[in-house]
């Protein structure tokens, strides 16, 4: 089922879709492009290829309360956390790399016991609308990891631009339900060819057999060169669509409080500090190595795929130009190249 809508009518579509539940879209906030719930007057941007921060926070919020607790004398009571808003969520405008990243997060949070219930509930309740890329961002290298920028398996609706028309093709029953919700705002279309894959930046990454090579190069001198520019800011982990580390804390006092989790980063010194004070990754070298080995060796060993989707956000955001591409080239048999 294929339908379309004129660009000038999209604001009406957002209003209609948001009437049924939260609608997440790439929204301009100052210099940043973030996936935020739609509000009237929001500066929606479907032209920019890559959002500043990935849409992973639709499913894994930056912070969320697990439960609330209160105590009166010796009596302790646990209360469920505030529930998500009623209605089906819609995440609109995810790129193919973002959809692949969601699949990787599913492997971590849904496909092994115990299932992460808050994540799984949001995932089950969300309709995904993918948007094909017309032109690559200068930092994109998704095709190196087998991502097709114009076709996103796993999406409920695949969308692409055809001049000033946004064409939408329903791929699942959820996608068809979205069409029903949109109603007369969407026009019927005959078959429309999907856009051709754009030429993407070619990094010529040596990925074949990389996990095995990395396993043999844990103590390689290249790590000593790679880590030196890192300032430990953690920006790479916060913008990355597949990073999923979080911390769990209790906040409150003796009478009442709450348990919550929030994003954390393996690039922070305190991340691996144990209760007795020991830190197995005391130096920046060890932390930089851990981040890249997790993406390129440990995740493939456990799940069979790389934990990188080539979105380029780490390349764009790192203030010292230290990123996964440099690590692959340095440890994959090539020399480190400065951009």
Residue, then its C-alpha position, 0 to 999 in steps of 0.5 A: x500500500x503506497x500513499x503520499x502527502x505534499x510537503x506543505x501539508x505535513x503539519x496537518x499530518x503531525x497533528x493527526x498522528x499526535x492525536x493518538x499518542x506521542x509522535x517523535x520527530x527530528x526537531x531543531x532545537x538551536x544548533x541541535x537536531x533531536x528526536x522530540x515529541x511533536x508540539x504545535x510550532x515545532x521546527x520539524x526537519x526531515x531534510x537533514x540526514x542525521x540527527x545530532x543524537x540518535x533516536x535511541x532515547x525514544x526506547x531508552x530515555x536518558x533517565x527514567x524512574x524504575x520505582x518509588x518507595x516510602x517508609x513509615x517506621x519499619x514498614x517499606x512500601x514499593x510503588x510502581x513508576x509513573x506509566x507511559x502516556x496512553x496511546x501508540x507511540x510513533x517514531x517518524x523519520x528514522x534513517x536506515x542506520x537508526x533502524x539497524x541500531x534499534x535491532x541491535x538494542x533489541x538483541x541486548x534488551x529483548x532477546x536475552x533473559x531477563x528482558x528489560x521490561x521498560x524498553x520492551x514495552x516501548x518497543x512493542x508500542x511504537x510504530x517505526x517510520x523510516x525515511x530514505x536518505x537522498x544525499x549522504x552526510x559527509x560523515x556517513x559510512x553506513x554501507x560499509x556495515x551493510x546498511x542500505x540508506x534507502x531501505x530499512x528492514x524492520x520499519x512499519x512504513x518506508x518513506x522517501x521524497x519524490x520532489x515535493x511529495x513524501x511517499x509512504x509505503x506500509x510494510x506491516x499491519x502497524x503501517x496500515x494502521x498509521x495510514x488509517x489514522x492519517x485518513x484523507x490527508x494521504x493520497x492514494x498512489x500507484x507504484x512509485x520506484x524507490x530512490x536509488x542508493x546515493x553514493x556514500x563516503x567510501x572509507x574502505x574499512x577492513x572489516x573482514x575477520x576484524x574480531x579475530x584480529x582484534x582478539x590477537x591485538x589486545x596489547x598492540x602498541x596502536x592502542x597507545x597511540x590511539x588513546x592519547x588525544x581522548x579527553x574522556x568527554x563521553x560525547x561519542x557514547x551519548x550520540x551513538x545509536x548503539x551505546x546502551x550503558x546506564x547507571x542505577x541510583x536511588x534518590x531520596x531520604x529515609x522516608x521516601x525516594x525513587x530508584x532510577x536509571x540514566x545513561x552512563x559512559x564507559x569513557x568515564x573513569x568512575x564507570x568501572x569503580x567497584x564498591x571496594x574502590x578498585x578500578x579495572x580500567x584506571x587509564x584512558x587507554x584502557x577505556x578507549x580500548x574497551x569502547x572500540x573492542x565492545x563495538x568491533x569484537x565483543x558484540x560480534x562474538x556475542x551477537x554475530x554483528x558489529x555494534x556500529x551502523x556507520x551513522x557517522x555521529x562519533x566522527x562528527x561529534x568528537x572534539x579531537x577526531x578520535x573515532x571508530x574509523x581510526x580504530x578500525x584502520x589502526x587495528x585492522x591492518x592500516x595506519x591511523x589517518x588524521x582527517 
